[in-house]
Amino acid sequence: MGKLTGKVAVITGAGRGLGRAYALRLAALGAHIVINDIDLNAAREFEEELTADSVAAECEALGVSAISIEADVTHQVEVRSMVDHVMKTYGRLDILVNNAGGVLRPAANGNASTVTEDDWRFIMDVNLTATLFCCQAAAARQDRERVIAGGSSGQSVRQYRALLCSEGRHRRVHTRPRGRTGAIQYQRKLHCARTRAYVTGQQTV
């Protein structure tokens, strides 16, 4: 049995690349996997070779259950529908990896001095707003004492802490901020007190 046997993990942007790597690693540790992407065939578009017909099938080959949900996580209604599907299928949600994100192409379009309003809103939506929506939806459906949240540069875990503390929910949150190397690097314990989150050696409001 793996360290995560019986847990359910949702990974956004898992149709290819780093999200796929997270999904396969969590599956290898025994977690049931929910693959989310705005395009579940993204690997084909980027010519990324899979070892099965889909990322979900790759996870199932590791001995766990896996489902795929195509949804745009920048839209709150789609995020809520995705989490509802997860709860109906598994009855629990233990791990959320906010991997979905993106940059502008060509990269020059993302220069702060010249970026357009539409391009700026796109970047904010896909990298920040989507993370908030996923954390909100997950926090509303989790009622266990232990959760794991991960995301770009630790942003999702900061949002997750704020959500839990603002609701006066005292629980341990093991956070795993995402590095571009694909390594799950470290964890810190959280204790909530009123509306403030206390992390080892750090206080966040």
N, C-alpha and C positions, 0 to 999 in steps of 0.2 A: 504494500500500500504506500502511496506517495504522501508527501507532507500535506497536500491539499485535497486529498481524497474526499469526495462528497461536497466540496465547495463549488460554487457557480461563479464563473468569471465572465464579465462582459468586456470586450476589447473593441474600442471604436477604431475605425480606419485600419481594420485587420485584413483587408483583402489582399494585401501585399506588404513587402518591405518590413519595417520594424514592427508594425502591428501584427503581422503574420508570425514574426519571431517570438513576440510575447505570447501569442496564442499557443504556439507549439511548445514553448517552455512550460507554460502553466498546465497544458494538457499532460506533458511528461511528468509533472508533479501530482497528477491525479485529478485536477479540477475539470468539471464539465465546462464547456466553452461556448460562448455566444459570440459569433463573428459578426461584427457590424461594419458596413462600408456604404458609401454613397453609390459605389459601383462594385458589386461582388466579383466582377470579372476584371478588376483592375490589374491583376497580375498579368493577364494576357496583353493588355494595352502596353504595359512596360516590359513585355517579353521576359517576365520573371517565371522561371520554370518551377512548377509544382510537382510534388511526388505523387499526387492523386488528382482527381477531377476538380477538387476545390480545397480551400484551406480547411473547411469543416471536415472534409473527408480525410485530410491529413491528420487532423486531431483525433478523429475516430479510430484511425489506424493505431493510435497510441493507447487505445483501450478505454476511452472516455466517450461520453455523449457530447455531440456538438450540433448547434443549429446556426443558420445564417439568417441575418435580418438586414435587408437593404433599406437604409433610412438616411436621411440628411439630418445630421445632428445639429445643424444651425437652426432648425425649425423645432420649436418646443413641442408642438403637437406630435411630431414624428418621434421625438425622444420619449415622450410619455407613452406612446403606443408601443414602442420597442420594449420599454421596461414592463409594461402590462403583459406583453407576450412572454417575456422572461418569467414573470411571476406565475403566469398560467401554466407554463411548461414545467418549471422546476420548483416553484413555490418558495424560492429564496434567491437572494442576490448578495454574494459575499465579497466579491472583488470587482472593482471598476478601474479599468485602465483607459484614461482619456488620451489615447494616442492620436486621434484624428487631428490634423493640422495641415498647414501648407504655406507655401511662399508664392510670390508672384513670379511669373515667367514672361519675358526675361527678367533677371534679377534687378536690372536697372529701374524697372517700374516700381520697385519698392524703396527707392531712395527717399528719405524723409523730406528732402528739400523740394521734391517734384511729384511725390505720389498724389494721385487724384483722390477725390472724396470717395468715389465708388470703389477704387482699389483699396483704400484705407479701411472702409467698412467691411470689405470682403475679408481682409486679414484679421480684423477684430472678431468678426463672426466665426470664422473657421478655427481660430486659435484660442479665443477667449470666451465668446458667448456660448459656443458649443459645449465647452467645458463646464460652464455654469449650469446650463440646462441639464446636462447629464448628472452632475452632482446633486442638483435639486431633485430630479426624478429618483435617483438611487436613495438619497437620504429619506425621502418620503415613504419608501417601501421597506427599508431595513429596520428590523426591530431586535437585532441581536447585539450581544455585548462587544463583538469584535468585528471590525470591518477593515478592509484594505483599500486605499485609494491611491492612484498613481496618475501622473500627468506631466505635461511639459513644464520644465523648470520649477516644479513644485506648485504651480499656480492652482491646479485642481485641488490639491490637498489643503491649501490655505482657504479656498472657498468652502471645502467640505468641513473644515474645522469651524468656520464662521457659521455655517448652517446648523451644525450640531449644537454649538454653544448658545446660539441665539434662541434655540428651542429648549435650553436647559437640560439637554440630554447628556448624561455623564457616561461616557464609554471610552474604551481604549481604541485609538485609531493608529494603526501602524501605517506609516506613510512611506511610499517609495517613489520619490521624484524621478522622472524619466531623464536619462542621459541619452544623447544622440548615438552613443556607442552601443546602445541596446542592452547595457548591463543594468540590472536592478542593484543599485549601489548601497543604499543604507536605509535604516529605519529609525524612527524616533517615536517616543511615546507621548501621547497627548492627554492632558487632564483638563477638563472644562470646569470653569468656575464663573458662574453667572454668564456674562457675555464676553468673557475673555478666555483666550486659549493660551495655556502655558506649555511650552515645549521645552525640552531639556536645554537649559542655557539660553532660552529666548522667550520673550513674551510678545504675542501678536494680538492686536485688538480686532 
